[in-house]
Amino acid sequence: MHELERIVGAAHVEHDTVVGDIAVPGVRATLVRPASASEVAAVVAWCYANDVALVPVGGRSGLAGGAAVLQAGAVAVSLGRLTAVRSFEPQLWRMEAEAGVTTATIARLARENGLSFPPDPGAPEQSQLGGTIATNAGGPHAFKYGATGDWVTGIEAVLAPGELVRVGGPLRKDVAGYDVRALLTGSEGTLGIVTAAWLRLTPAPEAQLPVVAAYPGAAAGCAAILRVLESGSLPAALEFFDEGAMRAAGAAFPLGALRGFVVIAEADGASAEAARVRDELREALAPGAAAVHAPDDVARAVWRWRDGVSLAVAAARGAKLSEDIGVPVDRLEEAIAQTVQIGARHDLEACSWGHAGDGNLHATFLLDPADEAQRGRAGEAAQELFELALRLGGTVSGEHGIGVLKRGQLTRQWAPAAVAAQRAIKHALDPKGLLNPGKKLP
Amino acid sequence: MHELERIVGAAHVEHDTVVGDIAVPGVRATLVRPASASEVAAVVAWCYANDVALVPVGGRSGLAGGAAVLQAGAVAVSLGRLTAVRSFEPQLWRMEAEAGVTTATIARLARENGLSFPPDPGAPEQSQLGGTIATNAGGPHAFKYGATGDWVTGIEAVLAPGELVRVGGPLRKDVAGYDVRALLTGSEGTLGIVTAAWLRLTPAPEAQLPVVAAYPGAAAGCAAILRVLESGSLPAALEFFDEGAMRAAGAAFPLGALRGFVVIAEADGASAEAARVRDELREALAPGAAAVHAPDDVARAVWRWRDGVSLAVAAARGAKLSEDIGVPVDRLEEAIAQTVQIGARHDLEACSWGHAGDGNLHATFLLDPADEAQRGRAGEAAQELFELALRLGGTVSGEHGIGVLKRGQLTRQWAPAAVAAQRAIKHALDPKGLLNPGKKLP
């Protein structure tokens, strides 16, 4: 391990330490903090030559345990010192940034220059570009704008056995090779370690106008969500919060305490266009609503509240178990209702909220952290959530990834031949199986 | 080969025939026309078991020879009978269509229901969904809306050794597995044969308002293109046609004969918003322009003309050699000027046109079909185009793919380790190397 100190400097190696977003009892690792992509490559080369497992660590805001160290003696590679914005050309709508730059920094740089980097996963101050690419992180505005990968035109990454490569660049279209860029995106560090990326940006919308509607229940709320689609409006975001989620988070709603089944649709664009879409959304959301609010100048407050919903739900009982299943949008009502019923069958209070337009819900069981039995029941209930998602034609993960927490679920979702293809790709790019072992793959 | 007749019916097998988009002298193949995805799987299984090469054949509108049969005795698999639209739910913005459905059919179905399927590669009546996915086809509106792959949420494909698999579905977000959907997209039939896809659609824009501006030369025209980006407007398309392309195609321009270096920027959206953006585009394009036209109700005529530019340029001398290189948009002017100079060095008339906003140009040499020496010089000149693209930080193919015509170019563009990764992926998914051999890979 002295070789690692030579590569990154002794001050940037922590031996025998506990790292990762999930601390596994008894597992201690070596944490290294390279300062550059070439240092990352040297670290990977040393590990690969010495059969040492590698766990890339970003901002540790992941929700599937993707950065957990599972094997004692593994090397955890923090990307936190790769914080350079290598180039930023606002007039050309593009940026090249290193893996350790936070989502908030990228968003701020874009915004200060009249541009937008639309992906908006939670924890913007903590999450890092490399991690959001490795998980293909989503967020509320993915409905109109797509997830992180849709804004990445090129990736610099270290592949086994320690090679620094670049695929793509400041190009909006490139079909010369296989889409290795897309393959690395969402691969959770199991195929390579992202060290930098070229991002495309887009002109910032002049106005963001949320419309907030509260309904007496999921049936009325989900009917409203489908009416938005039928109306032919294209909202920037289309979110829902069921009655349980609003019980936990509704008191802090910026327009005053709110209860019921809540839908938030946002119109954006130039001012007049955003106002026009806002009016369309209000009309589509009105039938069956107990209340519809669409004041100006609340977008920032509404999305700040939105960002806190997960914490508010966790705070209700002290803890929670949440799964980000996805279903076709016309099955959303069923998924929401079944989540509550699955909870009830396991004697757990359940709720859900999430990205309604994408059919992506955070199906959640409230937990008392002191109650071990309850946590066991929640684990069983989560298995039923995955079965539910697949029965409805959906996915076990819409945006958080598989990590270690959902490991093995893909074998329920994909046919054996597709799972075998994934395994073959993993073996092709990581023949020794040293890149983030125990993650993503069944 | 009698087994193939048993699988698809004797009427759907043509023995000893010449197929593909490029006829290779002396190479004859067996053409089979399966009627369903399961028949495609059976054909692949038989070929894989008998070590027979497979060439998937779509609408034969590809421009890189991706459907050429290179090995005598290979089996060409036409997807032309897989024409079912398996489901179409306009109110949910989604469709599942088989590989043989034409681009025009998908676009028409969407349009008739108030929706849009934005990818608009050339030859819409001929190109088929499977082929446009296999090449990740672009088109003018890729600037705002992305290429074909951006609208594919799921793929059904036959993988070696003959397994029918589905990845994704009617879901807008899914990170459960590696992005095998994206990996197959643009893989040109070398990793599997696409049999069907789930598509997402979007509300159709109410208005499409092109702005057409003519400039005295590339310098003024490219400055205008960069001004559009700086203006913060988001055009739906941003195209250019250099003076040589306009000499060949300008006489048929729907607003009257047009010469010079021409830029077409299109505003789209709800009527008022499209008009607002149109005015912004007109303002950004005006400085240095000899003429700016922005009449209503010409979008259809302008895009029909646009679709014919390639043929008009070929007709100028009887033939052409065209390469779809891509460069960062700020290097476009240099790429356009260098294309003409490369032509001059090889005593060839050269011109270019293409997707300016994406930095994707069709760099073209005009040819007399009877002049063999000229064709030889054009081949040498094309090599210089590829070098040019890479020197400018670009790609050898922005949207047409590698096929057989650009085979080997990737080794100039990617580092050896990245090329090795591509090779490893190919070997992982097609260990016998029977899927479209001689294509895409160096």
Chai-1 contact restraints between the chains, C-beta under 6 A:
chainA,res_idxA,chainB,res_idxB,connection_type,confidence,min_distance_angstrom,max_distance_angstrom,comment,restraint_id
A,Q91,B,E230,contact,1.0,0.0,6.0,A-B,restraint_1
A,L92,B,D330,contact,1.0,0.0,6.0,A-B,restraint_2
A,G114,B,G232,contact,1.0,0.0,6.0,A-B,restraint_3
A,N136,B,V175,contact,1.0,0.0,6.0,A-B,restraint_4
A,G138,B,K173,contact,1.0,0.0,6.0,A-B,restraint_5
A,L159,B,A417,contact,1.0,0.0,6.0,A-B,restraint_6
A,L159,B,A421,contact,1.0,0.0,6.0,A-B,restraint_7
A,E163,B,A417,contact,1.0,0.0,6.0,A-B,restraint_8
A,V165,B,A415,contact,1.0,0.0,6.0,A-B,restraint_9
A,V165,B,A417,contact,1.0,0.0,6.0,A-B,restraint_10
A,V165,B,A418,contact,1.0,0.0,6.0,A-B,restraint_11
A,V167,B,A418,contact,1.0,0.0,6.0,A-B,restraint_12
A,G169,B,G393,contact,1.0,0.0,6.0,A-B,restraint_13
A,P170,B,P328,contact,1.0,0.0,6.0,A-B,restraint_14
A,L171,B,G326,contact,1.0,0.0,6.0,A-B,restraint_15
A,L171,B,T395,contact,1.0,0.0,6.0,A-B,restraint_16
A,R172,B,D358,contact,1.0,0.0,6.0,A-B,restraint_17
A,K173,B,G138,contact,1.0,0.0,6.0,A-B,restraint_18
A,K173,B,G326,contact,1.0,0.0,6.0,A-B,restraint_19
A,K173,B,D358,contact,1.0,0.0,6.0,A-B,restraint_20
A,K173,B,N360,contact,1.0,0.0,6.0,A-B,restraint_21
A,K173,B,G398,contact,1.0,0.0,6.0,A-B,restraint_22
A,K173,B,E399,contact,1.0,0.0,6.0,A-B,restraint_23
A,D174,B,T395,contact,1.0,0.0,6.0,A-B,restraint_24
A,V175,B,N136,contact,1.0,0.0,6.0,A-B,restraint_25
A,V175,B,G186,contact,1.0,0.0,6.0,A-B,restraint_26
A,V175,B,S397,contact,1.0,0.0,6.0,A-B,restraint_27
A,V175,B,G401,contact,1.0,0.0,6.0,A-B,restraint_28
A,A176,B,T395,contact,1.0,0.0,6.0,A-B,restraint_29
A,A176,B,V396,contact,1.0,0.0,6.0,A-B,restraint_30
A,A176,B,S397,contact,1.0,0.0,6.0,A-B,restraint_31
A,A176,B,L410,contact,1.0,0.0,6.0,A-B,restraint_32
A,A176,B,Q413,contact,1.0,0.0,6.0,A-B,restraint_33
A,G177,B,L410,contact,1.0,0.0,6.0,A-B,restraint_34
A,G177,B,W414,contact,1.0,0.0,6.0,A-B,restraint_35
A,G177,B,Q422,contact,1.0,0.0,6.0,A-B,restraint_36
A,Y178,B,S187,contact,1.0,0.0,6.0,A-B,restraint_37
A,Y178,B,Q422,contact,1.0,0.0,6.0,A-B,restraint_38
A,Y178,B,I425,contact,1.0,0.0,6.0,A-B,restraint_39
A,D179,B,A182,contact,1.0,0.0,6.0,A-B,restraint_40
A,D179,B,L183,contact,1.0,0.0,6.0,A-B,restraint_41
A,D179,B,G186,contact,1.0,0.0,6.0,A-B,restraint_42
A,A182,B,D179,contact,1.0,0.0,6.0,A-B,restraint_43
A,A182,B,A182,contact,1.0,0.0,6.0,A-B,restraint_44
A,L183,B,D179,contact,1.0,0.0,6.0,A-B,restraint_45
A,L183,B,L183,contact,1.0,0.0,6.0,A-B,restraint_46
A,G186,B,V175,contact,1.0,0.0,6.0,A-B,restraint_47
A,G186,B,D179,contact,1.0,0.0,6.0,A-B,restraint_48
A,S187,B,Y178,contact,1.0,0.0,6.0,A-B,restraint_49
A,P203,B,G232,contact,1.0,0.0,6.0,A-B,restraint_50
A,P203,B,L234,contact,1.0,0.0,6.0,A-B,restraint_51
A,E230,B,Q91,contact,1.0,0.0,6.0,A-B,restraint_52
A,G232,B,G114,contact,1.0,0.0,6.0,A-B,restraint_53
A,G232,B,P203,contact,1.0,0.0,6.0,A-B,restraint_54
A,L234,B,P203,contact,1.0,0.0,6.0,A-B,restraint_55
A,E273,B,E273,contact,1.0,0.0,6.0,A-B,restraint_56
A,G326,B,L171,contact,1.0,0.0,6.0,A-B,restraint_57
A,G326,B,K173,contact,1.0,0.0,6.0,A-B,restraint_58
A,P328,B,P170,contact,1.0,0.0,6.0,A-B,restraint_59
A,D330,B,L92,contact,1.0,0.0,6.0,A-B,restraint_60
A,D358,B,R172,contact,1.0,0.0,6.0,A-B,restraint_61
A,D358,B,K173,contact,1.0,0.0,6.0,A-B,restraint_62
A,N360,B,K173,contact,1.0,0.0,6.0,A-B,restraint_63
A,G393,B,G169,contact,1.0,0.0,6.0,A-B,restraint_64
A,T395,B,L171,contact,1.0,0.0,6.0,A-B,restraint_65
A,T395,B,D174,contact,1.0,0.0,6.0,A-B,restraint_66
A,T395,B,A176,contact,1.0,0.0,6.0,A-B,restraint_67
A,V396,B,A176,contact,1.0,0.0,6.0,A-B,restraint_68
A,S397,B,V175,contact,1.0,0.0,6.0,A-B,restraint_69
A,S397,B,A176,contact,1.0,0.0,6.0,A-B,restraint_70
A,G398,B,K173,contact,1.0,0.0,6.0,A-B,restraint_71
A,E399,B,K173,contact,1.0,0.0,6.0,A-B,restraint_72
A,G401,B,V175,contact,1.0,0.0,6.0,A-B,restraint_73
A,L410,B,A176,contact,1.0,0.0,6.0,A-B,restraint_74
A,L410,B,G177,contact,1.0,0.0,6.0,A-B,restraint_75
A,Q413,B,A176,contact,1.0,0.0,6.0,A-B,restraint_76
A,W414,B,G177,contact,1.0,0.0,6.0,A-B,restraint_77
A,A415,B,V165,contact,1.0,0.0,6.0,A-B,restraint_78
A,A417,B,L159,contact,1.0,0.0,6.0,A-B,restraint_79
A,A417,B,E163,contact,1.0,0.0,6.0,A-B,restraint_80
A,A417,B,V165,contact,1.0,0.0,6.0,A-B,restraint_81
A,A418,B,V165,contact,1.0,0.0,6.0,A-B,restraint_82
A,A418,B,V167,contact,1.0,0.0,6.0,A-B,restraint_83
A,A421,B,L159,contact,1.0,0.0,6.0,A-B,restraint_84
A,A421,B,L429,contact,1.0,0.0,6.0,A-B,restraint_85
A,Q422,B,G177,contact,1.0,0.0,6.0,A-B,restraint_86
A,Q422,B,Y178,contact,1.0,0.0,6.0,A-B,restraint_87
A,A424,B,A428,contact,1.0,0.0,6.0,A-B,restraint_88
A,I425,B,Y178,contact,1.0,0.0,6.0,A-B,restraint_89
A,I425,B,A428,contact,1.0,0.0,6.0,A-B,restraint_90
A,A428,B,A424,contact,1.0,0.0,6.0,A-B,restraint_91
A,A428,B,I425,contact,1.0,0.0,6.0,A-B,restraint_92
A,A428,B,A428,contact,1.0,0.0,6.0,A-B,restraint_93
A,L429,B,A421,contact,1.0,0.0,6.0,A-B,restraint_94
